[in-house]
Amino acid sequence: MGREGEELWMSVNKRDRRQTAFIEPMCACQKAMLHIKAISYISLISFGKGERNLDSLRSAWPQKMELCSYTKRLSVPALLLLVFTEHTGCGYNFTDINLPIEHIPYYFNSFPEVAQQCEENPDCPFKSSLGHKVCWGYERDCKPQNSYSTPSCPGDHRGWVKTKQDQLRTFYTQGDFGYVRDQLQEMMVMCEPTFKEDSSLECSKHLRFCRGRNIMINFTDLNTRKEPLRYKMDVLKEGQVGGFCTLTQMKYLVLDTSGLDIYLVCSSTDILFHQDRLAGECDQISPLQSWGPELRYFSRLPRRPIVEKDCDVVIEKPTFILKIDATVNMYHHFCDFFNLYASLHVNSSHPSTFSTDIHILIWESFTYQSTFGDVWETFTSHPIWDLKTFRGETVCFRNLVLPLLPRMIFGLYYNTPIIWGCEKSGLFHAFSKHILHRLKIPHHSRGNNKIHVTLLSRDTAYRKILNEDELIQGLKENPDYVVQRVVYNRNMDFKTQLKYTHNSDIFIGIHGAGLTHLLFLPDWAVIFELYNCEDESCYLDLARLRGVKYITWQNHTKLVQQDEGHHPDGGAHAKFTNYSFDVEEFLRLVQVAAKHVKNHKAFKDFHNTTHDEL
């Protein structure tokens, strides 16, 4: 710390230091670095020495000074964060970057300070990922030609929009990184901090995504709740969630350099808790659509809960609270995982964005159980919590994230109204790569160019393929195919399931949640929904988002429905019966899929690479 920095700190009256400034070393290896943060909803005024503008202040301060706006979306004066820093010079542990190799250039673009350290460190293993002009697509300065993906809309939009450009923009906003961009642009502050130990809360529209700091949640009433809690909107009540964002008297900070005095002044009319704004966004009250059921009870606390030791437990690590969909159904449960991944991007503000050193709290009292539980390894290295974990306690969270939810209106991907004619979402592609990388799912080399065909067999009461053996035998008679039949149930762990899926070129199955595996097919693959059972859009849309080819049965005269189907609630239903299929027509459709695979550039590149390795 330079002489001016020492003068700045020492000039603050000892009695007032706790209220006006705090020292925060950014890393242990640079003890001399000083952050003096005077945070206020302020007017910056100079008394007695003549008015000075910010440029004058910069010239009077030799170290780097950043003036960061806490929020630029409010019409009221911005909350200013004055940060005085020297060069950190801190080392970075590059083993913490556990990302697919193709994602690392995007990570470096998001966090140039890490890229610089990699460039300066001879031991950094990611030198080849430096210097690429790339961006995910939601950054403010991201140019379309540098973004992770470019939307593809080869088909007709069927009257949704007027122009091809409108079609491309619509798809990017509905189901790509444009969705993340919109959440960021919508963010608004609900609870503003004055000092470091104060609380903060900001959310996107309709409270789809929120994040906060120093937030208190009171779980003491759960001791009296005897019924299991799942999809409940009354877990909390008034005053059981809140933060300290009450305006207190502001002292001033004097910088005794070149005769310049700086006073940080708060007007008595400043409002740091935007209760009306918060209430206005509580307009989608439903268990899995928004955080409105919980945050409608957010209250302004009379004092700082952590400082005043009002918490039984203080959670120091970042915590994500999730309200999840049905864990027994892959389609629905992967809405949870996908939205959690998208939320990492919405929350991307620190190099630890993709760290697994976080906690996950599931907003129900049931102990988590699922065939798909392995996927949590992608997001956290800690045990999964539920509402029983803190029953009867008041808990304070240093950093809290309320991520995007699985059944949001116009959300991803359960209620996504995908515009016609478009495909290949970069966000879905990145999610697939991220999961496969973190779970260490290999893509096996091959000694030939045969097409790997996987048929998903169902062991359920309905939607069985009655002549499945005939179809399998027909496939095996083709020497160009490598054929396997799989049953994905609790007897096969999910990682093993993914190994079969990810090494398939054609994946076949009748309508059902197991077709969600299409998310993890290679880019050149084909998903063949043998019959959609009159639910035409479900897996067609998911395949379009993922960017893999989709085909399904077209000639209904060449399939036989066992009976009309009997829905449990009464009436005929195509999903509650079984089917048999014309073998010749089946093989013809598989041949269409095989032709697509063989002609796909990515498949050719993969085959050539494998051949060279061998």
N, C-alpha and C positions, 0 to 999 in steps of 0.2 A: 504494500500500500504506500502510495506516495505521500509527501508532506501535506499536500492539499487534502488528501483523504483523511489523514490524522486530524487535521484542523477541523474538518467537517464533522467528524465523530465527536471530538472533544468539545466542540462548541455547543453541543446539545447539553442543556442542563441535565445533570445526573438524575434529578427527580423526574424528568419528563422523558427519559430515553425509552422507557418501555412503551410509551404511547406514540412516539414520533418516529422511531427508526429501529431497525434490527439488523444485526450482522448475520449473513448467511454464507458461509464458505461453500462454494459450489462443488469442490472435490478435495479429498484429503491431500492429494499430491501438490496442491497449490494453496498452501495455507495463507499466503500473502494476499490472495485475491479477496476483495471485499465487495459485498453487495450491501449498499445502504438503500433501503427501499422506504420511501415515504409515500404511502398509498392513501389517496383521498379522493373524494368526489369534489374537485377543487377548482378554485380560481388561483392562478399563479400570479402573485402580486409582489412588487418590490416597494417597500416603504422607506422614505427618508433619503434614498440614494438616487432617486430618479428611476424611471421605468426602464427595464431591460427586457429585450425579447429573448427567445430561446436561442437564437444564434449567438447572442452575447454570452449567454450562459455556457454554451458549448466552448466558446473561445476562452472562457475563464477556467474551464476544467480540462486539464491536459489528457486525462484518460478518456477512453471511449465512453460516450454517454448515449444511451438509447432512450427514446421516449416512446413508450408502447401504449397504445390505446386499448383499454380493457374491452371496450365495445364501440364500434363505429356505427352501429345500427340504431342507436338511440338519438332522438332529437335533442335531448338534454346534453349538457357538457360531458365530455368523455371522462372516464375514470383514468387518471394518468398514473403510470408506474414509472418512477424515475429509477433507473438502474445504472449505477456507476460500476464499471467493470474494467479489469485488466485482462490481458490475454490469459486464458486458462492454462494452456500447456499441459492439460491432463491427459493421461494415457487412457485408451479405450480398450476394453476387452472384446476383441473381435469374435471370440467364440460365442458371444451372446447373440450374434446375428445368425439366427437359425431360420433362414429363409431359402426358398428355391433359388438356385443360382441366377435364374433369369429375372428374379425380382429384386436382386440386390442393387442394380443401377437405379431403380426407382426409389429404393430406400435411401441411397446416397443423395439423390436429388432432394428428397424431403428433409434430410438432415446433413447439410453441407459441412457442418463442423466435424461430423464423423468421417465424411469423405476426405476432408483435409488431413485428419489424423492418420487415415489409412495411407494417404499419399506420402506422408512424412515418415511413416513407420515401415522400416524394411521388412518386418515380419508379418505385415498385413497380408492375409491370403487372398484378398479380393481385388488385387491390383487391376485385373482385367475388367472389373466392373466400374472403374473410374472413368470420368470424362465423357460419359454418354449423355446426350441431351434428351432425356426422357422424363416423363411425369405420368402419374396415375391417371389424371384427367379431371380431378376436382380442384387442383391447385389454381389460385387466381391467375398465375402467369403461365399456365400450361397451354401450349399451342396444340391444336388438333393433330398436327403432323408428328408431334412428339409424345402423344398420349399412349397409354398402354394398349389401347385397341381403337380401331375405327369401326363404327357401326356398319353393318352390311344390310342393305334393304333391296335385294334383287327382285322382290315380288311386288304385286300391286297392293296399295294400302286400302283398297276397297272403300274409298270415300271418307276415311278417317280425317284426312288432311287435304290441303290443296296442292302441295308441291312435294317433290322428292326430298328437298332439304328439310321441309317440315316433318316428313316421315322419319328421316334420320335423327333429327333433334328429338322427336317424340320418343323414339325407341331408347335413345341414350338417356333421356330423363326417366323413363319408366323403369328400365331394368339394367342400367349400366352405371358407371361411375358418376354419371350425371345425377343419379339419385343421391349419392353421397354429397355431391356438390350442393344440391338443393337443401339438404339438411343443414349444412354449414351456413348457407346464406340465410336460412331462417332463424338461426340461433338468436335468442334474446335473453337478456339478464332478468332474472326474477329476484335474486337476493344478492346485493353487492357488498363486498368487503371494504372495510376501511383500513384494517391492519392485517398482518399475516395470520393471526389466530382467529380472525373473524370468519364467518361462513360465506360461501358463494353458491349460487345455483343458477344455471342457465339451461334453456331447453329449446328445442326446435318447435315448430308449429304443432298444435294439438298434443303437445307433450309426448311426441313419439320417441324422442331421444333427450336425455337430460344428463348433466354431470354436475357434481357439486364437491365442495371442500368443507371439512369440519361440520358435517351434517350429523345430527342426532336422531336416532330412531328408538322409540320406547316400546319394548316388547313385553313389558310386565303383564299386560292383560292376557297374554297367551297362556298364562298359568291357569286361567279360568275357562279357557276354550277347550271343551271336551271333544268336539267333532273334528274329524280330519279337515285340514285346510288345503283346498285346491280350487283354483278359479274363484276365490272369494274376493269380494270387493270391500269387505269390512274388516280386514286385518288390522287397519289403523283407524283411529278416530281423531277428532280435533285435538291438536297440541301434542300428538305422539310422533310427529316428524317435524323438524324445524332446524333453524340455524340462527346465529346471531348476526343480524345485519341492521342493528339499531344504531343510529348516528349518536356518537358521543362527542364531547367537547374536544376540539382539535387544538393541539399545541403547535408551535411553529418550529421550523428547522432553519438554523442560521448557518449559511456558508460564509465563513470569514476569509474570502479570497478576493483581492482587488477591491475591497470595500463593498462587495455585493451581498445584500441580505435577501434571503428567499423566505417568504412566508407561505405556508400551505394553509389556506383558509377555507373552512366549510361554512356555507350558509345554513341558517337554521331551518330553511325550507327544503333542504335536500331530502329526497326520499330514497332510501336504500333497499326497501322491501316493496316490490311492485305487486301488491296483492291483487289489484284489479286486473293487471295484465295476466297474472297466473290464473285467476278465476276465468278470464276470457278464453283461455286455451283449454280449459277443462270441458270441452264440448264433445268429446268422444269417450264417454264413460262405458267401458266394457272391459272384461278381464284381460283380454289379450290384444286390445287395440291401442291402448295408450297407458301412460302412467298417471292419468287423471284420477282413477280410483284411489290412489295413494297420495298424490301431491295436492289434491283439493284440501287436504288437512294440514298442509305445510304452514307452520306458524313462525312468527318472529319471536325468538327467545330473548329473555331479559338480560342474559349474560352469556359469555363464551363458555359453551358446555365442557370443552376439554380443559381449558385453562382453570376453570372453577371446579374441576373434578366432579362434574355432574354425571359422568359416565361410569357404569360398572366395567365396561370393556372399551378400549380404544383400539381400533383396527388401523394399523399404520400402513399396511400395503394397500395398493389400489384394489377396490372391490367392485365387482360387477354383480348387480342383482338381476336375476332372470325370472320372468314369468314364462313358463314353457308350455308347449303343446303336448299332444299325446306321445309318450315315450315309446310306445309299442309299435308305432307306425313310422316307418322310415321317411315317408313323404312329409309328414307333419313335424317330426322331430328335427329333420334337417332344415326346416324353416327356422328353428331355434339356432342351430349352428351357423347357418348362412347369415342370419341377421346379426349374430354376435361378431362374425368376421367383418361384415360391413361396418359395424359400430367401431371396430378398431380403427378403421380408416376415418370415420367421422371424428373420432377422438385423437387423431394423429397429431400430436403437438410436442412429442418428446421422443428421443431415440429409443426409449423403452416401450414404444407403442406395441410391438409384437412380442413383448416379454411374456413368459409363462409364470413369472413371479407375481401373480395376482391371485386374489381370492374370488370364488364364484359362490354366490348365495342364491339358491333356488327358492322362490317365493311360494313355498307350500310346506306342509308338515310331513308329507310322505318321504320316507327314505328313498333316495334315487336308485332306481333299478332299470336297466335297459340293455338290450343287445348291443346298442350303439354307444355304450359308455366309454369305449376306447377313444372316442373322438375328443373327449375332454382333455386328453393329453396334448392336443393341439393348442389349447388355450391356457391351461394351468398345470402347474406341477404340484399343486396342493389338493388335499381332499375337498370334495364338494360339500358345501354347507347347505342346510335347509332351515326352516323356521324353528325347528326344535333346538338348533345349535345355541340360540340365544334366548330361549323361552325364559321369561321372568326377569330379563336384564334390560338395562338401558345401554345402548351401544352407540358409540360415536365413530364415524368413518372419516379418516383424514382425506381420502380421495374416493369418491363414489361415482359410479357410472350406471345409469339406467338405460340399457341399450335398446335398439330397435326391436320391435315385438313381432311375433310370428303371424298375427292376424290383423295387422293394421289395414285400415281402409286404403285401397290403392297401394298396398305394401308389397313386400318381397318375401316369398314369391307366391304365397297362398292366394292372395287377392290381386295379383298383378294383371291388369288389362293390357296385354301386349298387342301393340299395333300390328296389323297384318303386314306380311311381306318382309319382315326383318328378322335378323338372327345374329348370333355371335356376340354375346355380352362379355366385355372384358372383365367385369366384376365377377361373373360366374366362373369364367376361365381361371382367374386369379385364385378364387376360393378353392377350386378343384386342385390346383397345383399346390396350394398352401397345405391342404389336408393331406394329400398324398406324400408331400415332403416330410411333414412333421410326424406322420405315422410310419415313415420309412417303407412305403410300398414300392417295390422294385418293378421296373419294366424289363422283362427278361429278353435277352438277346435270342435271336433265332438263326437256325442254320439253313432255312429255306424261306420261300415267299408264300407259303400256304396261308390261307385265311383261317383264323381261329374263330370258331363259332361256338357260342355258349348259349344253351337253352336253360332258362330258369324254370324249374318245375315247382309247382305249388303242392304243399301238403295240407291244404285247408279244405273245408267242405265245399266251397264254391269256386268257380272259375278254373276248374281243372281241365286239362287237355285230355280228352277221353282217348284219343288215338296217338298219344305222345310217343309210344314206342315206334309206331310206323314213321312218324316224322323224323325221329332220331335215326332210324335205319336208312331212310332216304338220304339224309345228310351224309352219313358215313360212307355211302356208296360213291360219293364224289371224291376223287383223290386229291383235289385241290383244297379240301377242308380238313382242319383238325377240330374234331367235335367233342364237346363235353356237356354233360347234363349236371346241373347243380341244384341243390335245395338249400336256400338261405333261411336258416332258422336258428334257434338258440343252441343247437348242437354244433354250429360252426361259428367261431368267433368272428367279429366284424373285420378284423384285419385280414384274416384268411379270405373272407368274402371279397374284400377289395382287391386282393391279389388276383383272384380269378377274373374279376370285372375289368381291372386295369390292363390285363393282358388279353382281352377279347377284342376282336375286330368287328364282329357282329354279335349283338346281345339280343336274345329273343325271349319274350315272355308275354303272357296275357295280361290284361289290365290289372294293376295292383301296385301296392306301395314299393315292392321290390324293384320296379322299373326306375325308381329314384337313383339306382346305381348308375344310370346314364350320366350322372354328374361326373363320374370318375372314369369314364371311357376315354381312350386316347382321342386326339382331335380328329382323326380320320375315320372313326368308327361309325357304325350305323346301329341305331336302336330300332328294333322291329317289334312294335306292339302288335302282337299276333291278332288281337281283337280288342277294340277300345270299349266294348260293352256299353255303347251309346254315350260315353263320356269322351267327346271328341277332342277337347282342347287341353286336358290336364297334362298329359305327357308330351303332346305335340308342342305346347308352349314351353315346357321345361327343356325339351330338346333344342328348341330354337334359342332359348337363353344360353344354354351351355354351348351351342354351336356344333352339335353333331347331327348327322342326317337322321331323319325320322321317316319310317314307312309303317303302314298298317294295312290290314285286310280290307279290300275294296269290294270284292264280288260276294255279296251275301248269299247268293245261290250256291256257293261252294263251301259253306259251313253249315253245320247242323247244331241247333240249340237243343239241349236235352229236354227242356220244358220251358214254360213261360217265365220261370223264376218266381220265387216267393219271398218278398221282402218281409222281415220280421214284424213290421208294423202293418202288414197287409198289402195286397195288390201285387201285380206282376212287376218284375224288375230284372233287367238284363244282367245285373251283377250277381244275382243270387241263383245261378244255375251253372251248368258245365257245357263244354263245347267240343266238337270234333271238326277237323279241317281236311279239305281235299289235299292229298299229298302232292299231286302234280302242281297245283296252284301255289302251295307252300314253297316248293322247291324253286319255282319261277321267281317268287318274290325274294327269296334268299339270293338267287343269282343276280337280281337287280342290285341288292345290297353289296354283294361281292364285287360287282363291277365298279361301284362307287369307291370302295376301299382301294382297289388296285389302281384307280386313276387319281387318287388323292396325293398331292405333292408330299404331304407330311408322311404318308405311308411309304412312298418311294424313298424319301430321305432316310427314314428309319431303317428300311431294308438295306439301303446302300451303306449306311453307317455300320450296321450289324455285320454285313458282309466284309467290310474293311477290317473290322475288329477281329473277325474269325481268321 
